[in-house]
Amino acid sequence: MSWQRVRGHENLIESFAEVVQRDRLAHAYLFVGPPGVGKKLFAEELAKALLCERPADPLQACDQCSSCRLVEAGTHPDFLRASMPADKHEFPIDTMRELLAQIALKPARGSHKIATIDDADDLNDESANCFLKTLEEPPPNSVLILLATDLGRQLPTIVSRCQVVRFHPLSAATIAKLLVEQGVDASKPERLARLSGGSLGLARELADDELWSFRREMLAELAKPKPDTVYLAKKLTAFCEDAGKETALQRARATLIVKLLVDLLEAALLIGAGAEAANIEPDDRPAAEALARRFSADKLLHLLDRCLDAEFHIDRRVQLVLALEAFVDAFAEPIWA
């Protein structure tokens, strides 16, 4: 039945059901939360429930009528989706204009016209201001849903005109269970769940044998008394480029590598402080102990800061080669001498 695919957000489902029951549905929502926690899936289920021809309850789609099937197939004329093209770095104003032109039309078969805008973090001034005009005077019976990861990256004028809905990270137990249910080939789903930070999407991306193989190679080089950072930067760049021609795929792989290294540095910091690194895997302990012996707590914290810088620059689409070189060079700076 409807909503069974949405896990970990039962409180939001109940809240929306009450809103629909009271006929208090807003015209615009801003879904904010980490990537991969189910914001897009929630929006799809909400659209299906609102457009269902034979709802069992106010927010319970039947999953059988033609409208439900059209929503699931992505072909319902009253459910519009827009996202940033893979070859772009900002949300194009032409894409926004096309979406808003369609949302302005009367519903073709349902009682609502619903639009979701993915990648709202990447709206530029033009596309954001274009959207703001429709947001100020929304078409009748329309529901606009923005999907974002960072409230701070949204224009205050847009935030003030939307109802903000916060999506929290999923629990590790929920993610581990979903990985098994979805048939993800992972020998240790609990480990992936912990590393994912509450993101099912990230957990699925981490279940990549090539990623873990490269991680072992990278850690072996970094564990050396004098790691060859020039060699490592070239290997890391090539590994990221092997993810595909699209820069989005390359950046996604680079982010995963950085996240995996952060996990090891945090374990090294705990070991160096004499604390128990309970979550570290047995095969990772030798590398973490080697880093703890080589680096002081201050140096490990500095490395963690450089990892966070790398994540920020990768996310902000700084030239990938430069971001990776700066990240790897942190292990060869004079401070480590």
Secondary structure, DSSP 4 states (H G I P E B T S, - for coil): -TTTT--S-HHHHHHHHHHHHTT---SEEEEE--TTSSHHHHHHHHHHHHH-SS-SBTTB--S-SHHHHHHHHT--TTEEEE---TT-SSB-HHHHHHHHHHHTSPPSSSS-EEEEE--GGGB-HHHHHHHHHHHHSPPTTEEEEEEES-GGGS-HHHHTTSEEEE-PPPPHHHHHHHHHHTT---S-HHHHHHHTTT-HHHHHHH--HHHHHHHHHHHHHHTSSS--HHHHHHHHHHHHHTT-SSHHHHHHHHHHHHHHHHHHHHHHHHHHTT---TT--GGGHHHHHHHHHHS-HHHHHHHHHHHHHHHHHHHTT--HHHHHHHHHHGGGSGGG-
